[in-house]
Amino acid sequence: MKKIKVGIIGGTNGMGRWFAGLLKKEGCTVYVCGRKTELGIIDLARLCDVIVVAVPITVTADIIRQVGPLLTKDALLMDLTSLKKEPVKLMLTHSKAEVIGCHPLFGPQLKDLSGQNVILCPARGEKWLGWLRGLLKKNKLDVWESTPDKHDKMMAIVQVLNHFNTISMGMVLADTNIPLDEMDKYSTPFFRTKLDIIKKLFTEGPELYVDLITENPEANRMLDIYEKTIKDIRGKIKSGNKAKFKRTVTKAAQKLYGRENK
Ligand SMILES: NC(=O)c1ccc[n+]([C@@H]2O[C@H](COP(=O)([O-])OP(=O)(O)OC[C@H]3O[C@@H](n4cnc5c(N)ncnc54)[C@H](OP(=O)(O)O)[C@@H]3O)[C@@H](O)[C@H]2O)c1
């Protein structure tokens, strides 16, 4: 069978490099480009059956606009962006190719892929979908299909709410001026877990996490709920209404886990 040729724009680093490794292992011929590579976007479009956009979120739209018109309807145009609504819409508008939005829900450092989630948003054509789904599943990933709209709504929880919460806690810790090694002496296992998450986010390049929050179209809706909840809890604590605070927490516990906390 003819070897599939895949071109990854943004394949020199991060998720693009991770995907290049996976595809090579599966027998594909892989070409990558970044801003300083010899091969560029035009070369990849000319050489490849499949083009993957894996550049930072803020330049994704521009790259799709550049590469989309260079592809034929037999090709596949896909992306690895952490948001799906805007990239999928742009891939459909700016190319005739088959289009699949793809979001691996993990970072490029992860060694064991088994059981990790990948969301696919198939948007045009059927020819390439089986190939992509098959190679992800072969590598023990759990593959789910979604619409771009539902995906971004879910990411407002998994990324916006989650990372906003981590960033704000890290900022409060910095504001206390208490050194981390001092905090460590007083840490519980629960607190250590949180400190590890904060450290990962703040030291591994907070730029991606900031983009995940600011670029999500559902971010403000989610953060309004978060702000309202904090104000509400704070109000109950301030007013000394311990019973009401307890009732609110119990109600949420019941809704989430179907049981009342003792
Ligand atoms: N990191 C994660 O945990 C993660 C998880 C899932 C999805 N994603 C998604 O994956 C995408 C890439 O994120 P990442 O974290 O992998 O980023 P990254 O590590 O910063 O890598 C970005 C890649 O894009 C290239 N690049 C940057 N600007 C470019 C431009 N104008 N033209 C061509 N290439 C360019 C870079 O190459 P040069 O620097 O060599 O130019 C590099 O190869 C994003 O859409 C992100 O949402 C990331």
The ligand as an SDF file (V2000), in Angstrom:
LIG
                    3D

 48 52  0  0  0  0  0  0  0  0999 V2000
    0.7290   21.5360   24.7330 N   0  0  0  0  0  0  0  0  0  0  0  0
   -0.3630   20.9080   25.0410 C   0  0  0  0  0  0  0  0  0  0  0  0
   -0.5170   20.4020   26.1610 O   0  0  0  0  0  0  0  0  0  0  0  0
   -1.4620   20.7840   24.0180 C   0  0  0  0  0  0  0  0  0  0  0  0
   -2.4100   19.7480   24.1680 C   0  0  0  0  0  0  0  0  0  0  0  0
   -3.3950   19.5840   23.1880 C   0  0  0  0  0  0  0  0  0  0  0  0
   -3.4620   20.4590   22.1270 C   0  0  0  0  0  0  0  0  0  0  0  0
   -2.5410   21.4740   22.0140 N   0  0  0  0  0  0  0  0  0  0  0  0
   -2.6440   22.3740   20.8650 C   0  0  0  0  0  0  0  0  0  0  0  0
   -1.5340   22.1510   20.0170 O   0  0  0  0  0  0  0  0  0  0  0  0
   -1.2150   23.3600   19.3290 C   0  0  0  0  0  0  0  0  0  0  0  0
    0.2700   23.6480   19.5010 C   0  0  0  0  0  0  0  0  0  0  0  0
    0.5220   23.8380   20.8670 O   0  0  0  0  0  0  0  0  0  0  0  0
    1.9250   23.3950   21.5050 P   0  0  0  0  0  0  0  0  0  0  0  0
    1.7730   23.4700   22.9730 O   0  0  0  0  0  0  0  0  0  0  0  0
    2.3800   22.1300   20.8810 O   0  0  0  0  0  0  0  0  0  0  0  0
    2.8410   24.6160   21.0060 O   0  0  0  0  0  0  0  0  0  0  0  0
    4.4250   24.7280   20.9290 P   0  0  0  0  0  0  0  0  0  0  0  0
    5.0710   23.6840   21.7700 O   0  0  0  0  0  0  0  0  0  0  0  0
    4.7310   26.1620   21.1740 O   0  0  0  0  0  0  0  0  0  0  0  0
    4.7450   24.3930   19.4160 O   0  0  0  0  0  0  0  0  0  0  0  0
    4.2580   25.2240   18.4160 C   0  0  0  0  0  0  0  0  0  0  0  0
    4.7880   24.7790   17.0550 C   0  0  0  0  0  0  0  0  0  0  0  0
    4.2920   25.7070   16.0950 O   0  0  0  0  0  0  0  0  0  0  0  0
    5.3860   26.2580   15.3600 C   0  0  0  0  0  0  0  0  0  0  0  0
    5.0220   27.6310   15.0190 N   0  0  0  0  0  0  0  0  0  0  0  0
    4.7980   28.6750   15.8480 C   0  0  0  0  0  0  0  0  0  0  0  0
    4.4130   29.7700   15.1490 N   0  0  0  0  0  0  0  0  0  0  0  0
    4.4090   29.3890   13.8350 C   0  0  0  0  0  0  0  0  0  0  0  0
    4.1280   30.0500   12.6150 C   0  0  0  0  0  0  0  0  0  0  0  0
    3.7440   31.3310   12.6020 N   0  0  0  0  0  0  0  0  0  0  0  0
    4.2270   29.3510   11.4620 N   0  0  0  0  0  0  0  0  0  0  0  0
    4.6070   28.0390   11.4420 C   0  0  0  0  0  0  0  0  0  0  0  0
    4.8880   27.3580   12.5720 N   0  0  0  0  0  0  0  0  0  0  0  0
    4.7940   28.0240   13.7470 C   0  0  0  0  0  0  0  0  0  0  0  0
    6.5900   26.1310   16.2760 C   0  0  0  0  0  0  0  0  0  0  0  0
    7.7590   26.0340   15.5090 O   0  0  0  0  0  0  0  0  0  0  0  0
    8.9630   27.0930   15.5790 P   0  0  0  0  0  0  0  0  0  0  0  0
    8.9970   27.6300   16.9860 O   0  0  0  0  0  0  0  0  0  0  0  0
   10.1110   26.2300   15.1990 O   0  0  0  0  0  0  0  0  0  0  0  0
    8.6130   28.1260   14.5630 O   0  0  0  0  0  0  0  0  0  0  0  0
    6.3020   24.7880   16.9460 C   0  0  0  0  0  0  0  0  0  0  0  0
    6.6930   23.7140   16.1100 O   0  0  0  0  0  0  0  0  0  0  0  0
   -2.0890   24.4640   19.9190 C   0  0  0  0  0  0  0  0  0  0  0  0
   -3.1680   24.6900   19.0640 O   0  0  0  0  0  0  0  0  0  0  0  0
   -2.5780   23.8620   21.2250 C   0  0  0  0  0  0  0  0  0  0  0  0
   -3.8590   24.3550   21.5650 O   0  0  0  0  0  0  0  0  0  0  0  0
   -1.5390   21.6500   22.9260 C   0  0  0  0  0  0  0  0  0  0  0  0
  1  2  1  0
  2  3  2  0
  2  4  1  0
  4  5  1  0
  4 48  2  0
  5  6  2  0
  6  7  1  0
  7  8  2  0
  8  9  1  0
  8 48  1  0
  9 10  1  0
  9 46  1  0
 10 11  1  0
 11 12  1  0
 11 44  1  0
 12 13  1  0
 13 14  1  0
 14 15  2  0
 14 16  1  0
 14 17  1  0
 17 18  1  0
 18 19  2  0
 18 20  1  0
 18 21  1  0
 21 22  1  0
 22 23  1  0
 23 24  1  0
 23 42  1  0
 24 25  1  0
 25 26  1  0
 25 36  1  0
 26 27  1  0
 26 35  1  0
 27 28  2  0
 28 29  1  0
 29 30  1  0
 29 35  2  0
 30 31  1  0
 30 32  2  0
 32 33  1  0
 33 34  2  0
 34 35  1  0
 36 37  1  0
 36 42  1  0
 37 38  1  0
 38 39  2  0
 38 40  1  0
 38 41  1  0
 42 43  1  0
 44 45  1  0
 44 46  1  0
 46 47  1  0
M  CHG  2   8   1  16  -1
M  END
$$$$
